[in-house]
Amino acid sequence: MSRNRLGKLAPRYSFILNPHKDIRVTKCPQCRKLTHIRKFVLLVYVEGWGLYAQGKTCRYCTPCELVVAHKDELEAELVRFFEKHSPEVIGNPYLVLGTVEKHHWKQWLGGQGEPVTQALDHVADFKEVLELTPGGWQPMDRSN
């Protein structure tokens, strides 16, 4: 079963949003090799706001192309942004949709923005979204 895509780029990376504050993914839950730190631009949909691109330092496994973002860190960064721009959306549901090309994100930050319809030309959805469990990982149940 195929799902609709948001971004115009080919899907890239597998993704885990780690909900566990006491687990920091220094080893890949798939291949058990060491992960390293890498900055990604995550495209986040926030209910009541819309699309938001957030530069985020994540753990990354190169062989598995797996990006792991820590939920508590991402939410703290979202709160910092929305305290200034739209406090009423703090605590609203959100969904991490994919990644944005860094080059274009930096242009947007520099005031050379483009309409959202064109911005989506620079977005890659995730190949798959996984769920981290204390015993490893499993595919995220998207049927709910």
N, CA, C and O atoms as a GROMACS GRO file, in nm:
protein
  576
    1MET      N    1   0.085  -0.117   0.000
    1MET     CA    2   0.000   0.000   0.000
    1MET      C    3   0.090   0.124   0.000
    1MET      O    4   0.176   0.138   0.087
    2SER      N    5   0.070   0.213  -0.096
    2SER     CA    6   0.150   0.335  -0.100
    2SER      C    7   0.076   0.446  -0.026
    2SER      O    8  -0.046   0.447  -0.017
    3ARG      N    9   0.155   0.537   0.026
    3ARG     CA   10   0.092   0.649   0.096
    3ARG      C   11   0.127   0.776   0.019
    3ARG      O   12   0.225   0.781  -0.055
    4ASN      N   13   0.046   0.877   0.039
    4ASN     CA   14   0.072   1.003  -0.027
    4ASN      C   15   0.199   1.065   0.028
    4ASN      O   16   0.231   1.050   0.146
    5ARG      N   17   0.271   1.133  -0.060
    5ARG     CA   18   0.394   1.199  -0.019
    5ARG      C   19   0.370   1.349  -0.014
    5ARG      O   20   0.290   1.404  -0.091
    6LEU      N   21   0.440   1.413   0.077
    6LEU     CA   22   0.433   1.558   0.090
    6LEU      C   23   0.544   1.623   0.010
    6LEU      O   24   0.520   1.714  -0.070
    7GLY      N   25   0.666   1.576   0.031
    7GLY     CA   26   0.782   1.635  -0.035
    7GLY      C   27   0.798   1.590  -0.179
    7GLY      O   28   0.749   1.484  -0.218
    8LYS      N   29   0.866   1.672  -0.256
    8LYS     CA   30   0.890   1.640  -0.397
    8LYS      C   31   1.015   1.554  -0.416
    8LYS      O   32   1.030   1.488  -0.519
    9LEU      N   33   1.106   1.554  -0.317
    9LEU     CA   34   1.226   1.472  -0.327
    9LEU      C   35   1.193   1.328  -0.294
    9LEU      O   36   1.093   1.299  -0.228
   10ALA      N   37   1.277   1.238  -0.341
   10ALA     CA   38   1.256   1.096  -0.312
   10ALA      C   39   1.266   1.074  -0.160
   10ALA      O   40   1.347   1.137  -0.094
   11PRO      N   41   1.183   0.984  -0.106
   11PRO     CA   42   1.191   0.956   0.038
   11PRO      C   43   1.333   0.918   0.077
   11PRO      O   44   1.404   0.849   0.004
   12ARG      N   45   1.373   0.966   0.195
   12ARG     CA   46   1.510   0.946   0.241
   12ARG      C   47   1.508   0.920   0.390
   12ARG      O   48   1.425   0.978   0.462
   13TYR      N   49   1.594   0.839   0.438
   13TYR     CA   50   1.615   0.810   0.579
   13TYR      C   51   1.498   0.735   0.643
   13TYR      O   52   1.382   0.752   0.605
   14SER      N   53   1.532   0.654   0.739
   14SER     CA   54   1.437   0.599   0.834
   14SER      C   55   1.442   0.692   0.954
   14SER      O   56   1.543   0.759   0.976
   15PHE      N   57   1.337   0.696   1.034
   15PHE     CA   58   1.329   0.794   1.142
   15PHE      C   59   1.271   0.732   1.268
   15PHE      O   60   1.175   0.655   1.262
   16ILE      N   61   1.331   0.767   1.381
   16ILE     CA   62   1.278   0.731   1.512
   16ILE      C   63   1.271   0.858   1.596
   16ILE      O   64   1.369   0.932   1.605
   17LEU      N   65   1.155   0.883   1.656
   17LEU     CA   66   1.142   0.989   1.756
   17LEU      C   67   1.148   0.919   1.891
   17LEU      O   68   1.051   0.856   1.933
   18ASN      N   69   1.261   0.931   1.958
   18ASN     CA   70   1.286   0.859   2.083
   18ASN      C   71   1.210   0.924   2.198
   18ASN      O   72   1.245   1.036   2.238
   19PRO      N   73   1.108   0.858   2.253
   19PRO     CA   74   1.030   0.916   2.362
   19PRO      C   75   1.093   0.895   2.500
   19PRO      O   76   1.043   0.947   2.600
   20HIS      N   77   1.200   0.818   2.507
   20HIS     CA   78   1.259   0.781   2.636
   20HIS      C   79   1.369   0.878   2.677
   20HIS      O   80   1.472   0.888   2.611
   21LYS      N   81   1.347   0.950   2.787
   21LYS     CA   82   1.447   1.047   2.834
   21LYS      C   83   1.574   0.978   2.883
   21LYS      O   84   1.682   1.036   2.877
   22ASP      N   85   1.560   0.856   2.932
   22ASP     CA   86   1.675   0.786   2.990
   22ASP      C   87   1.751   0.700   2.889
   22ASP      O   88   1.849   0.635   2.926
   23ILE      N   89   1.708   0.699   2.763
   23ILE     CA   90   1.777   0.622   2.660
   23ILE      C   91   1.829   0.720   2.555
   23ILE      O   92   1.751   0.788   2.488
   24ARG      N   93   1.960   0.726   2.541
   24ARG     CA   94   2.022   0.808   2.438
   24ARG      C   95   2.087   0.711   2.340
   24ARG      O   96   2.174   0.633   2.378
   25VAL      N   97   2.046   0.716   2.217
   25VAL     CA   98   2.080   0.615   2.119
   25VAL      C   99   2.223   0.636   2.066
   25VAL      O  100   2.243   0.700   1.963
   26THR      N  101   2.319   0.580   2.138
   26THR     CA  102   2.459   0.591   2.094
   26THR      C  103   2.496   0.475   2.001
   26THR      O  104   2.594   0.483   1.927
   27LYS      N  105   2.417   0.368   2.005
   27LYS     CA  106   2.433   0.257   1.911
   27LYS      C  107   2.303   0.241   1.834
   27LYS      O  108   2.193   0.257   1.888
   28CYS      N  109   2.317   0.209   1.707
   28CYS     CA  110   2.201   0.192   1.621
   28CYS      C  111   2.116   0.076   1.670
   28CYS      O  112   2.168  -0.033   1.694
   29PRO      N  113   1.986   0.096   1.687
   29PRO     CA  114   1.900  -0.014   1.731
   29PRO      C  115   1.882  -0.123   1.624
   29PRO      O  116   1.830  -0.230   1.653
   30GLN      N  117   1.926  -0.096   1.501
   30GLN     CA  118   1.913  -0.196   1.395
   30GLN      C  119   2.041  -0.278   1.378
   30GLN      O  120   2.038  -0.401   1.384
   31CYS      N  121   2.154  -0.208   1.358
   31CYS     CA  122   2.279  -0.282   1.328
   31CYS      C  123   2.377  -0.285   1.446
   31CYS      O  124   2.478  -0.354   1.440
   32ARG      N  125   2.347  -0.211   1.551
   32ARG     CA  126   2.429  -0.205   1.673
   32ARG      C  127   2.564  -0.136   1.655
   32ARG      O  128   2.648  -0.143   1.745
   33LYS      N  129   2.587  -0.069   1.542
   33LYS     CA  130   2.709   0.010   1.525
   33LYS      C  131   2.690   0.145   1.594
   33LYS      O  132   2.577   0.188   1.618
   34LEU      N  133   2.801   0.212   1.625
   34LEU     CA  134   2.793   0.342   1.689
   34LEU      C  135   2.725   0.443   1.596
   34LEU      O  136   2.751   0.447   1.476
   35THR      N  137   2.640   0.525   1.655
   35THR     CA  138   2.580   0.635   1.581
   35THR      C  139   2.669   0.757   1.601
   35THR      O  140   2.752   0.760   1.692
   36HIS      N  141   2.651   0.856   1.518
   36HIS     CA  142   2.723   0.981   1.536
   36HIS      C  143   2.625   1.098   1.529
   36HIS      O  144   2.509   1.082   1.491
   37ILE      N  145   2.673   1.214   1.568
   37ILE     CA  146   2.588   1.332   1.571
   37ILE      C  147   2.591   1.399   1.434
   37ILE      O  148   2.696   1.415   1.372
   38ARG      N  149   2.471   1.437   1.387
   38ARG     CA  150   2.460   1.506   1.259
   38ARG      C  151   2.340   1.599   1.265
   38ARG      O  152   2.237   1.567   1.325
   39LYS      N  153   2.353   1.714   1.202
   39LYS     CA  154   2.244   1.811   1.202
   39LYS      C  155   2.154   1.787   1.081
   39LYS      O  156   2.202   1.774   0.969
   40PHE      N  157   2.025   1.783   1.106
   40PHE     CA  158   1.923   1.770   1.004
   40PHE      C  159   1.826   1.886   1.017
   40PHE      O  160   1.816   1.948   1.123
   41VAL      N  161   1.756   1.914   0.910
   41VAL     CA  162   1.646   2.009   0.916
   41VAL      C  163   1.519   1.926   0.906
   41VAL      O  164   1.488   1.870   0.801
   42LEU      N  165   1.447   1.918   1.017
   42LEU     CA  166   1.327   1.836   1.023
   42LEU      C  167   1.206   1.921   0.987
   42LEU      O  168   1.193   2.034   1.034
   43LEU      N  169   1.118   1.868   0.905
   43LEU     CA  170   0.992   1.933   0.873
   43LEU      C  171   0.888   1.880   0.970
   43LEU      O  172   0.860   1.760   0.973
   44VAL      N  173   0.831   1.971   1.047
   44VAL     CA  174   0.737   1.933   1.153
   44VAL      C  175   0.603   2.000   1.122
   44VAL      O  176   0.597   2.119   1.094
   45TYR      N  177   0.495   1.922   1.129
   45TYR     CA  178   0.361   1.979   1.119
   45TYR      C  179   0.311   1.997   1.262
   45TYR      O  180   0.304   1.900   1.338
   46VAL      N  181   0.277   2.120   1.299
   46VAL     CA  182   0.224   2.150   1.432
   46VAL      C  183   0.079   2.193   1.415
   46VAL      O  184   0.048   2.288   1.343
   47GLU      N  185  -0.010   2.122   1.482
   47GLU     CA  186  -0.152   2.154   1.473
   47GLU      C  187  -0.177   2.296   1.523
   47GLU      O  188  -0.129   2.334   1.630
   48GLY      N  189  -0.250   2.372   1.446
   48GLY     CA  190  -0.278   2.511   1.482
   48GLY      C  191  -0.176   2.610   1.428
   48GLY      O  192  -0.194   2.731   1.439
   49TRP      N  193  -0.068   2.560   1.369
   49TRP     CA  194   0.037   2.645   1.310
   49TRP      C  195   0.061   2.608   1.165
   49TRP      O  196   0.058   2.694   1.077
   50GLY      N  197   0.083   2.480   1.140
   50GLY     CA  198   0.116   2.434   1.005
   50GLY      C  199   0.257   2.379   1.000
   50GLY      O  200   0.306   2.324   1.098
   51LEU      N  201   0.321   2.396   0.886
   51LEU     CA  202   0.455   2.342   0.866
   51LEU      C  203   0.561   2.432   0.928
   51LEU      O  204   0.552   2.554   0.922
   52TYR      N  205   0.660   2.368   0.987
   52TYR     CA  206   0.770   2.439   1.054
   52TYR      C  207   0.897   2.359   1.031
   52TYR      O  208   0.900   2.238   1.055
   53ALA      N  209   1.002   2.425   0.986
   53ALA     CA  210   1.131   2.359   0.965
   53ALA      C  211   1.222   2.390   1.083
   53ALA      O  212   1.245   2.506   1.115
   54GLN      N  213   1.275   2.287   1.147
   54GLN     CA  214   1.357   2.301   1.266
   54GLN      C  215   1.493   2.237   1.245
   54GLN      O  216   1.502   2.117   1.218
   55GLY      N  217   1.600   2.315   1.256
   55GLY     CA  218   1.734   2.258   1.255
   55GLY      C  219   1.754   2.181   1.384
   55GLY      O  220   1.732   2.235   1.492
   56LYS      N  221   1.794   2.056   1.374
   56LYS     CA  222   1.800   1.970   1.493
   56LYS      C  223   1.920   1.877   1.484
   56LYS      O  224   1.940   1.808   1.384
   57THR      N  225   1.998   1.876   1.590
   57THR     CA  226   2.108   1.781   1.601
   57THR      C  227   2.049   1.646   1.645
   57THR      O  228   1.981   1.637   1.747
   58CYS      N  229   2.077   1.543   1.565
   58CYS     CA  230   2.021   1.411   1.590
   58CYS      C  231   2.133   1.308   1.594
   58CYS      O  232   2.246   1.338   1.557
   59ARG      N  233   2.101   1.189   1.638
   59ARG     CA  234   2.192   1.075   1.625
   59ARG      C  235   2.166   1.015   1.487
   59ARG      O  236   2.053   1.014   1.439
   60TYR      N  237   2.272   0.966   1.422
   60TYR     CA  238   2.258   0.915   1.286
   60TYR      C  239   2.343   0.791   1.267
   60TYR      O  240   2.460   0.788   1.306
   61CYS      N  241   2.285   0.690   1.206
   61CYS     CA  242   2.357   0.569   1.167
   61CYS      C  243   2.371   0.572   1.015
   61CYS      O  244   2.272   0.561   0.943
   62THR      N  245   2.493   0.588   0.968
   62THR     CA  246   2.518   0.599   0.825
   62THR      C  247   2.481   0.471   0.750
   62THR      O  248   2.410   0.480   0.649
   63PRO      N  249   2.525   0.352   0.794
   63PRO     CA  250   2.492   0.231   0.716
   63PRO      C  251   2.340   0.207   0.704
   63PRO      O  252   2.293   0.162   0.600
   64CYS      N  253   2.265   0.237   0.808
   64CYS     CA  254   2.121   0.214   0.807
   64CYS      C  255   2.042   0.335   0.758
   64CYS      O  256   1.921   0.326   0.737
   65GLU      N  257   2.109   0.448   0.741
   65GLU     CA  258   2.043   0.575   0.709
   65GLU      C  259   1.928   0.601   0.805
   65GLU      O  260   1.816   0.632   0.764
   66LEU      N  261   1.959   0.589   0.933
   66LEU     CA  262   1.860   0.604   1.039
   66LEU      C  263   1.887   0.732   1.118
   66LEU      O  264   1.997   0.752   1.170
   67VAL      N  265   1.785   0.817   1.126
   67VAL     CA  266   1.791   0.941   1.202
   67VAL      C  267   1.712   0.919   1.331
   67VAL      O  268   1.598   0.873   1.327
   68VAL      N  269   1.774   0.952   1.445
   68VAL     CA  270   1.706   0.941   1.574
   68VAL      C  271   1.703   1.079   1.639
   68VAL      O  272   1.808   1.136   1.670
   69ALA      N  273   1.583   1.131   1.660
   69ALA     CA  274   1.566   1.258   1.730
   69ALA      C  275   1.510   1.226   1.868
   69ALA      O  276   1.424   1.139   1.883
   70HIS      N  277   1.560   1.296   1.968
   70HIS     CA  278   1.511   1.276   2.105
   70HIS      C  279   1.394   1.370   2.129
   70HIS      O  280   1.406   1.491   2.118
   71LYS      N  281   1.280   1.310   2.164
   71LYS     CA  282   1.154   1.383   2.176
   71LYS      C  283   1.163   1.500   2.273
   71LYS      O  284   1.113   1.609   2.244
   72ASP      N  285   1.226   1.479   2.387
   72ASP     CA  286   1.232   1.587   2.487
   72ASP      C  287   1.312   1.706   2.435
   72ASP      O  288   1.278   1.821   2.463
   73GLU      N  289   1.418   1.680   2.359
   73GLU     CA  290   1.499   1.789   2.303
   73GLU      C  291   1.423   1.862   2.192
   73GLU      O  292   1.425   1.985   2.186
   74LEU      N  293   1.355   1.787   2.106
   74LEU     CA  294   1.278   1.849   1.998
   74LEU      C  295   1.166   1.935   2.056
   74LEU      O  296   1.145   2.048   2.012
   75GLU      N  297   1.095   1.883   2.156
   75GLU     CA  298   0.986   1.959   2.215
   75GLU      C  299   1.035   2.086   2.284
   75GLU      O  300   0.968   2.189   2.280
   76ALA      N  301   1.152   2.080   2.348
   76ALA     CA  302   1.209   2.200   2.412
   76ALA      C  303   1.238   2.306   2.306
   76ALA      O  304   1.216   2.425   2.329
   77GLU      N  305   1.289   2.264   2.190
   77GLU     CA  306   1.318   2.360   2.083
   77GLU      C  307   1.190   2.417   2.024
   77GLU      O  308   1.184   2.535   1.990
   78LEU      N  309   1.087   2.334   2.011
   78LEU     CA  310   0.958   2.383   1.963
   78LEU      C  311   0.900   2.486   2.060
   78LEU      O  312   0.848   2.589   2.018
   79VAL      N  313   0.908   2.457   2.189
   79VAL     CA  314   0.857   2.551   2.290
   79VAL      C  315   0.930   2.684   2.281
   79VAL      O  316   0.867   2.790   2.286
   80ARG      N  317   1.064   2.681   2.269
   80ARG     CA  318   1.141   2.806   2.258
   80ARG      C  319   1.095   2.891   2.140
   80ARG      O  320   1.083   3.013   2.151
   81PHE      N  321   1.071   2.826   2.026
   81PHE     CA  322   1.026   2.900   1.909
   81PHE      C  323   0.886   2.956   1.930
   81PHE      O  324   0.861   3.074   1.905
   82PHE      N  325   0.794   2.870   1.975
   82PHE     CA  326   0.654   2.912   1.982
   82PHE      C  327   0.625   3.006   2.099
   82PHE      O  328   0.524   3.075   2.096
   83GLU      N  329   0.710   3.010   2.199
   83GLU     CA  330   0.693   3.111   2.305
   83GLU      C  331   0.696   3.251   2.246
   83GLU      O  332   0.624   3.339   2.292
   84LYS      N  333   0.780   3.271   2.146
   84LYS     CA  334   0.796   3.402   2.083
   84LYS      C  335   0.694   3.427   1.972
   84LYS      O  336   0.651   3.540   1.952
   85HIS      N  337   0.654   3.322   1.901
   85HIS     CA  338   0.576   3.341   1.779
   85HIS      C  339   0.428   3.305   1.789
   85HIS      O  340   0.346   3.367   1.721
   86SER      N  341   0.394   3.209   1.870
   86SER     CA  342   0.254   3.165   1.878
   86SER      C  343   0.234   3.079   2.003
   86SER      O  344   0.218   2.958   1.992
   87PRO      N  345   0.234   3.142   2.122
   87PRO     CA  346   0.227   3.064   2.247
   87PRO      C  347   0.106   2.973   2.258
   87PRO      O  348   0.110   2.874   2.331
   88GLU      N  349  -0.002   3.006   2.188
   88GLU     CA  350  -0.124   2.926   2.201
   88GLU      C  351  -0.109   2.786   2.141
   88GLU      O  352  -0.191   2.699   2.171
   89VAL      N  353  -0.007   2.761   2.057
   89VAL     CA  354   0.008   2.627   1.999
   89VAL      C  355   0.101   2.538   2.080
   89VAL      O  356   0.116   2.420   2.048
   90ILE      N  357   0.163   2.591   2.184
   90ILE     CA  358   0.251   2.509   2.268
   90ILE      C  359   0.168   2.395   2.330
   90ILE      O  360   0.063   2.418   2.390
   91GLY      N  361   0.217   2.276   2.314
   91GLY     CA  362   0.148   2.158   2.366
   91GLY      C  363   0.054   2.094   2.264
   91GLY      O  364   0.000   1.986   2.290
   92ASN      N  365   0.035   2.158   2.150
   92ASN     CA  366  -0.050   2.098   2.046
   92ASN      C  367   0.019   1.976   1.986
   92ASN      O  368   0.142   1.966   1.988
   93PRO      N  369  -0.060   1.883   1.932
   93PRO     CA  370   0.000   1.767   1.866
   93PRO      C  371   0.086   1.810   1.748
   93PRO      O  372   0.059   1.911   1.683
   94TYR      N  373   0.189   1.733   1.722
   94TYR     CA  374   0.278   1.760   1.610
   94TYR      C  375   0.322   1.628   1.548
   94TYR      O  376   0.308   1.522   1.609
   95LEU      N  377   0.376   1.637   1.427
   95LEU     CA  378   0.422   1.519   1.356
   95LEU      C  379   0.546   1.557   1.276
   95LEU      O  380   0.544   1.655   1.202
   96VAL      N  381   0.653   1.481   1.291
   96VAL     CA  382   0.774   1.502   1.213
   96VAL      C  383   0.754   1.430   1.080
   96VAL      O  384   0.737   1.308   1.077
   97LEU      N  385   0.756   1.506   0.970
   97LEU     CA  386   0.718   1.453   0.839
   97LEU      C  387   0.835   1.408   0.752
   97LEU      O  388   0.822   1.314   0.673
   98GLY      N  389   0.948   1.477   0.765
   98GLY     CA  390   1.061   1.445   0.678
   98GLY      C  391   1.174   1.544   0.701
   98GLY      O  392   1.182   1.608   0.806
   99THR      N  393   1.261   1.556   0.600
   99THR     CA  394   1.375   1.647   0.610
   99THR      C  395   1.370   1.750   0.498
   99THR      O  396   1.313   1.726   0.392
  100VAL      N  397   1.432   1.864   0.524
  100VAL     CA  398   1.443   1.973   0.428
  100VAL      C  399   1.590   1.986   0.391
  100VAL      O  400   1.676   1.970   0.477
  101GLU      N  401   1.618   2.014   0.265
  101GLU     CA  402   1.756   2.037   0.223
  101GLU      C  403   1.812   2.158   0.300
  101GLU      O  404   1.751   2.264   0.303
  102LYS      N  405   1.929   2.140   0.361
  102LYS     CA  406   1.989   2.246   0.444
  102LYS      C  407   2.012   2.374   0.366
  102LYS      O  408   1.989   2.483   0.419
  103HIS      N  409   2.057   2.363   0.245
  103HIS     CA  410   2.088   2.481   0.164
  103HIS      C  411   1.965   2.572   0.152
  103HIS      O  412   1.975   2.693   0.168
  104HIS      N  413   1.851   2.512   0.124
  104HIS     CA  414   1.729   2.592   0.107
  104HIS      C  415   1.677   2.643   0.240
  104HIS      O  416   1.623   2.754   0.247
  105TRP      N  417   1.693   2.565   0.345
  105TRP     CA  418   1.653   2.611   0.478
  105TRP      C  419   1.733   2.734   0.518
  105TRP      O  420   1.677   2.830   0.572
  106LYS      N  421   1.863   2.733   0.492
  106LYS     CA  422   1.946   2.850   0.524
  106LYS      C  423   1.903   2.972   0.443
  106LYS      O  424   1.909   3.084   0.494
  107GLN      N  425   1.861   2.952   0.320
  107GLN     CA  426   1.810   3.065   0.241
  107GLN      C  427   1.684   3.122   0.305
  107GLN      O  428   1.666   3.243   0.312
  108TRP      N  429   1.596   3.033   0.351
  108TRP     CA  430   1.472   3.079   0.415
  108TRP      C  431   1.504   3.158   0.541
  108TRP      O  432   1.440   3.260   0.568
  109LEU      N  433   1.604   3.111   0.618
  109LEU     CA  434   1.643   3.183   0.739
  109LEU      C  435   1.700   3.320   0.706
  109LEU      O  436   1.685   3.415   0.783
  110GLY      N  437   1.764   3.330   0.591
  110GLY     CA  438   1.822   3.457   0.548
  110GLY      C  439   1.722   3.551   0.484
  110GLY      O  440   1.760   3.655   0.431
  111GLY      N  441   1.593   3.516   0.488
  111GLY     CA  442   1.490   3.603   0.434
  111GLY      C  443   1.463   3.585   0.287
  111GLY      O  444   1.390   3.664   0.227
  112GLN      N  445   1.520   3.482   0.228
  112GLN     CA  446   1.495   3.456   0.086
  112GLN      C  447   1.392   3.346   0.072
  112GLN      O  448   1.410   3.251  -0.004
  113GLY      N  449   1.285   3.359   0.147
  113GLY     CA  450   1.183   3.255   0.150
  113GLY      C  451   1.110   3.241   0.019
  113GLY      O  452   1.118   3.327  -0.068
  114GLU      N  453   1.041   3.130   0.006
  114GLU     CA  454   0.959   3.106  -0.111
  114GLU      C  455   0.826   3.050  -0.063
  114GLU      O  456   0.817   3.004   0.050
  115PRO      N  457   0.724   3.054  -0.146
  115PRO     CA  458   0.594   3.000  -0.103
  115PRO      C  459   0.605   2.853  -0.062
  115PRO      O  460   0.693   2.782  -0.111
  116VAL      N  461   0.518   2.810   0.025
  116VAL     CA  462   0.522   2.672   0.074
  116VAL      C  463   0.515   2.574  -0.041
  116VAL      O  464   0.580   2.469  -0.036
  117THR      N  465   0.438   2.604  -0.144
  117THR     CA  466   0.428   2.511  -0.256
  117THR      C  467   0.563   2.489  -0.322
  117THR      O  468   0.592   2.378  -0.367
  118GLN      N  469   0.646   2.593  -0.328
  118GLN     CA  470   0.781   2.576  -0.383
  118GLN      C  471   0.875   2.517  -0.279
  118GLN      O  472   0.965   2.441  -0.313
  119ALA      N  473   0.854   2.551  -0.153
  119ALA     CA  474   0.940   2.498  -0.047
  119ALA      C  475   0.932   2.346  -0.042
  119ALA      O  476   1.030   2.280  -0.009
  120LEU      N  477   0.816   2.291  -0.073
  120LEU     CA  478   0.800   2.145  -0.069
  120LEU      C  479   0.883   2.075  -0.176
  120LEU      O  480   0.902   1.954  -0.170
  121ASP      N  481   0.933   2.151  -0.273
  121ASP     CA  482   1.025   2.093  -0.373
  121ASP      C  483   1.155   2.049  -0.308
  121ASP      O  484   1.230   1.972  -0.367
  122HIS      N  485   1.182   2.096  -0.187
  122HIS     CA  486   1.309   2.070  -0.118
  122HIS      C  487   1.290   1.982   0.006
  122HIS      O  488   1.375   1.981   0.095
  123VAL      N  489   1.180   1.909   0.009
  123VAL     CA  490   1.147   1.823   0.124
  123VAL      C  491   1.150   1.677   0.081
  123VAL      O  492   1.099   1.641  -0.026
  124ALA      N  493   1.210   1.592   0.165
  124ALA     CA  494   1.209   1.448   0.145
  124ALA      C  495   1.134   1.384   0.261
  124ALA      O  496   1.169   1.403   0.377
  125ASP      N  497   1.031   1.307   0.229
  125ASP     CA  498   0.961   1.231   0.332
  125ASP      C  499   1.054   1.123   0.384
  125ASP      O  500   1.156   1.092   0.322
  126PHE      N  501   1.019   1.066   0.499
  126PHE     CA  502   1.096   0.953   0.550
  126PHE      C  503   1.055   0.826   0.476
  126PHE      O  504   0.939   0.809   0.438
  127LYS      N  505   1.153   0.736   0.454
  127LYS     CA  506   1.123   0.606   0.394
  127LYS      C  507   1.030   0.528   0.487
  127LYS      O  508   0.932   0.467   0.444
  128GLU      N  509   1.065   0.532   0.616
  128GLU     CA  510   0.983   0.464   0.716
  128GLU      C  511   1.004   0.531   0.851
  128GLU      O  512   1.109   0.589   0.879
  129VAL      N  513   0.901   0.521   0.932
  129VAL     CA  514   0.908   0.573   1.068
  129VAL      C  515   0.901   0.453   1.162
  129VAL      O  516   0.808   0.372   1.154
  130LEU      N  517   0.999   0.443   1.249
  130LEU     CA  518   1.008   0.331   1.342
  130LEU      C  519   0.980   0.378   1.483
  130LEU      O  520   0.985   0.497   1.511
  131GLU      N  521   0.952   0.285   1.569
  131GLU     CA  522   0.926   0.315   1.709
  131GLU      C  523   1.033   0.247   1.794
  131GLU      O  524   1.061   0.129   1.777
  132LEU      N  525   1.092   0.324   1.884
  132LEU     CA  526   1.196   0.269   1.971
  132LEU      C  527   1.130   0.210   2.095
  132LEU      O  528   1.054   0.276   2.165
  133THR      N  529   1.161   0.083   2.119
  133THR     CA  530   1.113   0.017   2.240
  133THR      C  531   1.235  -0.025   2.320
  133THR      O  532   1.344  -0.037   2.262
  134PRO      N  533   1.222  -0.048   2.451
  134PRO     CA  534   1.339  -0.088   2.529
  134PRO      C  535   1.412  -0.210   2.474
  134PRO      O  536   1.531  -0.226   2.501
  135GLY      N  537   1.346  -0.295   2.397
  135GLY     CA  538   1.411  -0.413   2.341
  135GLY      C  539   1.467  -0.391   2.202
  135GLY      O  540   1.523  -0.484   2.144
  136GLY      N  541   1.455  -0.271   2.146
  136GLY     CA  542   1.504  -0.244   2.012
  136GLY      C  543   1.412  -0.149   1.939
  136GLY      O  544   1.379  -0.043   1.991
  137TRP      N  545   1.372  -0.186   1.819
  137TRP     CA  546   1.285  -0.102   1.740
  137TRP      C  547   1.182  -0.188   1.670
  137TRP      O  548   1.199  -0.309   1.658
  138GLN      N  549   1.076  -0.126   1.623
  138GLN     CA  550   0.975  -0.194   1.544
  138GLN      C  551   0.908  -0.090   1.455
  138GLN      O  552   0.912   0.029   1.485
  139PRO      N  553   0.845  -0.134   1.345
  139PRO     CA  554   0.776  -0.038   1.260
  139PRO      C  555   0.665   0.032   1.337
  139PRO      O  556   0.595  -0.031   1.417
  140MET      N  557   0.649   0.162   1.313
  140MET     CA  558   0.545   0.241   1.379
  140MET      C  559   0.410   0.199   1.325
  140MET      O  560   0.394   0.185   1.204
  141ASP      N  561   0.311   0.178   1.414
  141ASP     CA  562   0.176   0.142   1.372
  141ASP      C  563   0.107   0.271   1.331
  141ASP      O  564   0.072   0.352   1.416
  142ARG      N  565   0.086   0.290   1.202
  142ARG     CA  566   0.027   0.412   1.147
  142ARG      C  567  -0.124   0.398   1.125
  142ARG      O  568  -0.186   0.489   1.071
  143SER      N  569  -0.184   0.286   1.167
  143SER     CA  570  -0.326   0.263   1.141
  143SER      C  571  -0.416   0.340   1.234
  143SER      O  572  -0.535   0.354   1.206
  144ASN      N  573  -0.362   0.391   1.346
  144ASN     CA  574  -0.445   0.465   1.443
  144ASN      C  575  -0.469   0.606   1.398
  144ASN      O  576  -0.536   0.682   1.468
   0.00000   0.00000   0.00000
